[in-house]
Amino acid sequence: MSHHILHVLTPFCTLAKERGFIVCRQQNHQERRLPYDDVRAVIIAARGVNLTSSFMTALLESNAIILHCDESYQPCGITAPLSRVTDREAFLRQASRPKRLNENLWQTLLRGKTVNQQHVLTRQEHPSPHLARALDLDLFDEGNCAKRYWQLYFPAIGWVSTKRERREDSPPNQMLNYGYAVLSALCHRSLVLYGLSPQLGVKHTTRYKSDPLVYDLMEPFRPVVDLLLAEFMVGEDVSFRSWARKIGGDLRERRVQHERYTLKLMDAIDASACSLARSYAENSAKPFWVPELPTLTKAA
């Protein structure tokens, strides 16, 4: 089955469900259709989009996520399926907040993130000695690693800044925010699908209106968005709308190596969430798997 991230960039359209299809209608425009079973996420990034109840019900019943953005493309909300427990032992152990297990899981997440960040910098011909030492010693000072990473990453993609910012007048940072938001929606979906609570993090602290486990699971996947932006910035059209289209297509088509076979990146997020549930069920970090970018390839 071909799974899709659907970006809605057309203002004042209506999304409905007819039989097995999502239908997009706009006055004086041709109707467009897509099987709703093929959709994993819908990103609403346009003004005045109408969502029918049948559309929302169909998506939620097929375990898809709806991410809502404001007029500046900043995420402002998410519509997700109801959580469910698929493995009672996994959920109860997650809820007990096992300190040693969570520390080991966090180490796996940090190593995966650092490996992937170093790969991004190597692809840009600016590998970091600091990240290399952290990987050699298996000791990760998250704050310093992040600082050194951004100091090399932004100049490598042609941007004047050397630090990560959240200002809306910083185009690369705005594009990263949008890409991470799409990634977070996919991670949120996978965690709910495998019965884990997004509110109980491995490392990030539970706060009001936050989903710390989503942020934890995202860590090794964030450099994928960074790599996609680096590729995007060398093109002729670097508009935000083009970036939104690229993110949807590339997150769908990229593949990673998983043992003896490859799988799409969206499936890799599912596999990672599934292995995290297994780790909680077995009280061991050994089953936990995160992808590494050196094995990342484009679909044929």
C-alpha positions in Angstrom: 0.0 0.0 0.0 1.2 3.5 -0.8 0.9 5.8 2.2 0.7 9.5 1.9 1.1 12.8 3.7 -1.5 15.0 2.3 -0.7 18.8 2.3 -3.7 21.0 1.9 -2.4 24.3 0.5 -5.6 25.5 -1.3 -7.7 28.1 0.6 -11.4 27.7 1.0 -11.7 24.1 -0.2 -13.8 21.4 1.4 -12.6 17.9 2.4 -15.2 15.2 2.5 -15.5 11.4 2.4 -17.2 9.6 -0.4 -17.2 5.8 -0.3 -13.5 4.9 0.1 -12.1 8.2 -0.9 -11.1 11.6 0.5 -12.6 14.2 -1.8 -11.2 17.8 -2.1 -13.6 20.3 -3.7 -13.2 23.9 -4.5 -15.4 26.2 -6.5 -14.5 26.3 -10.3 -11.8 23.7 -9.8 -11.7 20.0 -10.7 -12.5 17.6 -7.9 -9.6 15.6 -6.5 -9.7 12.1 -4.9 -7.4 9.9 -2.8 -8.2 6.6 -1.0 -8.4 7.5 2.7 -6.8 4.2 3.7 -3.6 5.4 2.0 -3.3 8.5 4.2 -1.2 8.7 7.3 -1.4 12.4 7.9 -3.2 15.5 6.6 -1.5 18.8 7.0 -4.0 21.8 6.9 -1.8 24.7 5.8 -4.4 27.0 4.1 -7.1 29.5 5.2 -10.8 28.6 5.3 -10.5 24.9 4.8 -13.8 23.1 5.7 -13.6 19.6 7.2 -16.7 17.4 7.1 -17.5 15.1 10.0 -17.4 12.1 7.7 -13.9 13.1 6.5 -12.6 13.4 10.1 -14.2 10.2 11.2 -12.8 8.2 8.3 -9.3 9.5 8.9 -9.3 8.8 12.7 -10.7 5.3 12.2 -7.8 4.6 9.8 -5.3 5.9 12.4 -4.4 9.0 10.5 -3.4 12.3 12.1 -4.6 15.8 11.1 -2.1 18.7 11.8 -3.6 22.2 11.8 -1.4 25.2 10.9 -2.1 29.0 11.1 -1.8 31.4 8.3 2.0 31.6 8.8 2.3 27.8 8.4 3.0 27.5 12.1 1.4 24.3 13.7 -1.3 25.2 16.2 -3.1 22.0 16.8 -3.5 18.3 16.2 -6.4 15.9 15.8 -5.5 12.3 16.7 -7.2 9.0 17.2 -8.2 8.0 20.8 -5.3 6.2 22.6 -5.6 2.5 23.2 -3.7 -0.1 25.1 -2.4 -2.9 22.8 0.0 -4.4 25.2 -1.0 -4.1 28.9 2.5 -5.0 30.2 4.1 -2.4 28.0 1.7 0.3 29.1 1.9 -0.4 32.8 5.7 -0.5 32.7 5.8 2.8 30.8 3.4 4.3 33.4 5.7 3.2 36.2 8.5 5.4 34.8 11.4 2.8 35.1 14.5 5.0 35.7 17.2 2.6 34.4 15.3 1.5 31.4 14.4 5.1 30.4 18.1 6.1 30.8 19.1 3.2 28.5 16.4 4.1 25.9 17.5 7.8 26.0 21.1 6.8 25.4 19.9 4.9 22.3 18.0 7.9 21.1 20.9 10.3 21.7 23.3 8.0 19.9 21.0 7.7 16.9 20.5 11.4 16.8 24.2 12.2 16.9 25.1 9.6 14.3 22.5 11.1 12.0 23.6 14.7 12.7 27.2 13.8 11.9 26.0 12.2 8.6 24.2 15.4 7.6 27.3 17.4 8.3 29.5 14.9 6.4 27.1 15.1 3.4 27.7 18.9 3.5 31.5 18.3 3.8 31.6 19.8 7.3 31.9 16.9 9.8 32.2 17.8 13.4 35.2 16.6 15.5 33.1 17.2 18.6 30.3 14.9 17.5 32.9 12.3 16.3 34.5 12.3 19.8 31.1 11.9 21.4 30.4 8.9 19.3 33.8 7.4 19.9 33.4 7.7 23.7 29.7 6.9 23.7 29.2 10.0 25.8 26.7 12.6 24.6 26.5 16.1 26.1 23.2 17.0 24.3 23.5 20.8 24.7 27.1 21.1 23.4 26.5 18.6 20.6 23.5 20.6 19.4 25.5 23.9 19.6 28.4 22.5 17.6 26.0 20.9 15.1 24.1 24.1 14.3 27.3 26.2 14.1 28.3 24.0 11.2 24.9 23.2 9.7 23.5 26.7 9.0 26.6 28.0 7.2 26.8 24.8 5.2 23.4 25.4 3.7 24.1 29.1 3.0 22.5 30.7 6.0 24.2 33.5 8.0 23.0 32.3 11.5 25.0 29.7 13.5 22.3 28.8 16.0 18.8 27.4 16.0 16.1 30.1 16.3 12.3 30.0 16.3 11.8 33.5 14.8 9.3 33.6 11.9 11.5 35.9 10.0 14.2 33.3 9.8 13.2 31.2 6.7 15.4 28.1 7.3 14.3 27.9 10.9 10.7 28.4 9.9 11.1 25.6 7.4 12.7 23.3 10.0 9.8 24.0 12.4 7.3 23.0 9.7 9.2 19.9 8.8 9.5 18.9 12.5 5.8 19.5 13.0 5.0 17.0 10.2 7.5 14.6 11.7 5.9 15.0 15.1 2.4 14.2 13.7 3.8 10.9 12.3 5.5 10.0 15.6 2.4 10.8 17.5 0.3 8.6 15.3 2.8 5.6 15.7 2.9 5.9 19.5 -0.9 5.9 19.7 -1.0 3.0 17.3 1.3 0.8 19.5 -0.5 1.6 22.7 2.1 4.0 24.4 1.1 7.2 26.1 2.5 10.3 24.3 2.3 12.1 27.7 4.9 9.9 29.4 8.4 10.7 28.1 11.6 8.8 28.2 13.6 11.9 29.0 11.5 15.0 28.2 9.4 16.2 31.2 5.6 16.0 31.2 4.1 19.5 31.0 0.7 21.0 30.4 -0.3 20.6 26.7 2.8 18.7 25.8 3.6 15.2 24.5 7.1 14.4 25.7 7.3 10.9 24.3 6.7 12.4 20.8 9.6 14.7 21.3 11.8 11.8 22.5 10.9 9.5 19.6 11.5 12.4 17.1 15.2 12.9 18.2 17.0 10.5 15.8 14.5 11.4 13.0 15.1 15.2 13.1 18.3 15.1 11.1 16.3 13.6 8.2 14.4 16.9 8.0 17.7 18.8 8.3 19.1 16.8 5.4 16.0 17.4 3.3 16.3 21.1 3.9 20.0 21.1 2.9 19.0 19.4 -0.4 16.1 21.9 -0.9 18.2 25.0 -0.4 20.4 24.3 -3.5 17.3 24.4 -5.8 16.0 27.3 -7.7 12.6 27.5 -6.0 13.1 27.8 -2.2 9.6 29.1 -1.4 7.7 27.8 1.6 5.0 26.2 -0.5 7.7 24.2 -2.4 9.2 23.2 0.8 5.9 21.9 2.1 5.5 19.8 -1.0 9.0 18.4 -0.7 8.6 17.4 2.9 5.4 15.5 2.1 6.9 13.7 -0.9 10.4 12.9 0.6 9.2 11.7 3.9 6.9 9.3 2.0 9.6 8.1 -0.5 12.8 7.9 1.5 13.8 4.4 2.6 16.1 3.1 5.3 17.9 -0.2 5.8 16.3 -2.4 8.5 18.3 -5.6 9.0 18.0 -7.5 5.7 15.4 -5.3 4.0 14.6 -1.7 3.4 11.4 0.2 4.4 10.0 3.6 3.9 10.8 6.2 6.5 7.2 6.5 7.6 7.3 2.7 8.2 10.6 3.2 10.1 8.8 5.5 12.5 6.2 2.7 13.0 9.0 0.1 13.5 10.7 2.3 16.0 7.6 2.9 18.0 6.8 -0.8 17.9 10.2 -1.7 19.2 9.9 0.9 22.0 6.7 -0.8 23.1 8.5 -4.1 23.1 11.3 -2.6 25.2 8.8 -1.6 27.8 7.0 -5.0 27.7 10.3 -6.8 28.1 11.9 -4.3 30.5 15.0 -4.1 28.3 16.4 -1.5 25.9 17.7 -4.2 23.6 14.6 -4.5 21.3 14.6 -0.7 20.7 15.6 0.3 17.2 16.2 3.7 15.6 17.4 4.2 12.0 20.8 5.7 11.1 21.2 8.0 8.2 24.2 6.3 6.6 21.8 3.6 5.5 19.3 6.1 4.1 18.6 5.9 0.3 16.1 7.3 -2.1 13.3 5.2 -3.5 14.0 3.7 -6.9 
